[in-house]
Amino acid sequence: MPDTAARETAPARTGMGIRLTGVSLGYGGRRVLGEVDLEARPGEVLVIVGPSGSGKSTILRAVAGLLAPDGGTVTADGVPVTGPGPDRAMVFQDDALLPWRTVRGNVELPLDIRGVPRAARRAAAQDWIGRVGLAGWEDRLPRELSGGMRQRVQLARSLAGAPRAVLMDEPFGALDAQTRAVMQRLLAQVLRDAPATVVFVTHDVEEALLLADRVAVLGRGGVHAVHDNDRAPGAGAALRGRILAELQELS
Ligand SMILES: Nc1ncnc2c1ncn2[C@@H]1O[C@H](COP(=O)(O)OP(=O)(O)OP(=O)(O)O)[C@@H](O)[C@H]1O
């Protein structure tokens, strides 16, 4: 990658610190969550699990700045979140790619928006396309790709803008088991080179344990527990059992 591209698109050195303090959230006056206290530490992968309808996506929307809290504060590096920003990229289950743009055009989008010059934009997009294993597919349109490939494009697009936080809502939920496993490994690998803070929502406890530094269990209108994912041999099975028991109790 040319120097200019590397300079303008290099990932920030550390991820963003995200904090929810006494946050209540709801829709049209109907409360979904009350008094949520939760922190994503700079550079960590915080995975949120919880029963269906417990408010996992709602928390993500609040951090993204797409939903204003009814009470409490959401801060990014200590600054209240008042709306969406390029420092916090969202990745959804539905790929949300622009159908009329090629793979390259989609990956370049966040750089385009930031006004990065064309050559630097191209080089950075190419770098990310290669990292997610899509070299040779640059000129294809989203409809010519499989679901897994579209999620790769979405991942490359979200990271190409060098966000300091990536907010992922069941990004692999629609993929078959094999593609999902490949994408989980790919995500773990690319995150090593892009030290953003990640808040990742999933139903899948195995996925949580694979990716998380910490796992937050949501239920009954708030955060039930937050667990460190100690990756020491044997620790995974114990934590898996504990989280599954908590989820059963909360459902
Ligand atoms: N746009 C909306 N308008 C009104 N209510 C909503 C909206 N989005 C979510 N809700 C409600 O808020 C609650 C929490 O939804 P949310 O999608 O955050 O849960 P979730 O834990 O992510 O669920 P799932 O695991 O099923 O995706 C649910 O009762 C849901 O019906």
The ligand as a Tripos MOL2 file, in Angstrom:
@<TRIPOS>MOLECULE
LIG
   31    33     1     0     0
SMALL
NO_CHARGES

@<TRIPOS>ATOM
      1 N1        -38.2990   -0.4730   16.1590 N.pl3     1 LIG1
      2 C1        -38.9520   -0.9810   17.2050 C.ar      1 LIG1
      3 N2        -40.1610   -0.4810   17.5830 N.ar      1 LIG1
      4 C2        -40.8300   -0.9940   18.6390 C.ar      1 LIG1
      5 N3        -40.3780   -1.9930   19.3940 N.ar      1 LIG1
      6 C3        -39.1920   -2.5270   19.0770 C.ar      1 LIG1
      7 C4        -38.4140   -2.0550   17.9710 C.ar      1 LIG1
      8 N4        -37.2780   -2.7720   17.8940 N.ar      1 LIG1
      9 C5        -37.3370   -3.6510   18.9170 C.ar      1 LIG1
     10 N5        -38.4720   -3.5120   19.6160 N.ar      1 LIG1
     11 C6        -38.8690   -4.2890   20.7970 C.3       1 LIG1
     12 O1        -37.8750   -4.1400   21.7950 O.3       1 LIG1
     13 C7        -37.6030   -5.3760   22.4510 C.3       1 LIG1
     14 C8        -36.1400   -5.6880   22.3280 C.3       1 LIG1
     15 O2        -35.8320   -5.9100   20.9570 O.3       1 LIG1
     16 P1        -34.3610   -6.2030   20.4530 P.3       1 LIG1
     17 O3        -34.4470   -6.3840   18.9820 O.co2     1 LIG1
     18 O4        -33.4340   -5.1960   20.9870 O.co2     1 LIG1
     19 O5        -34.0870   -7.5900   21.1970 O.3       1 LIG1
     20 P2        -32.9590   -8.6590   20.8730 P.3       1 LIG1
     21 O6        -32.4780   -9.1460   22.2000 O.co2     1 LIG1
     22 O7        -31.9480   -8.1040   19.9430 O.co2     1 LIG1
     23 O8        -33.8580   -9.7760   20.1700 O.3       1 LIG1
     24 P3        -33.4650  -10.8980   19.0900 P.3       1 LIG1
     25 O9        -32.4440  -11.7680   19.7610 O.co2     1 LIG1
     26 O10       -34.7530  -11.6180   18.8910 O.co2     1 LIG1
     27 O11       -32.9530  -10.2140   17.8740 O.co2     1 LIG1
     28 C9        -38.5390   -6.3910   21.8130 C.3       1 LIG1
     29 O12       -39.6530   -6.5300   22.6360 O.3       1 LIG1
     30 C10       -38.9110   -5.7790   20.5000 C.3       1 LIG1
     31 O13       -40.1910   -6.1670   20.1220 O.3       1 LIG1
@<TRIPOS>BOND
     1     1     2 1
     2     2     3 ar
     3     2     7 ar
     4     3     4 ar
     5     4     5 ar
     6     5     6 ar
     7     6     7 ar
     8     6    10 ar
     9     7     8 ar
    10     8     9 ar
    11     9    10 ar
    12    10    11 1
    13    11    12 1
    14    11    30 1
    15    12    13 1
    16    13    14 1
    17    13    28 1
    18    14    15 1
    19    15    16 1
    20    16    17 2
    21    16    18 1
    22    16    19 1
    23    19    20 1
    24    20    21 2
    25    20    22 1
    26    20    23 1
    27    23    24 1
    28    24    25 2
    29    24    26 1
    30    24    27 1
    31    28    29 1
    32    28    30 1
    33    30    31 1
@<TRIPOS>SUBSTRUCTURE
     1 LIG1         1 GROUP 0 **** ****
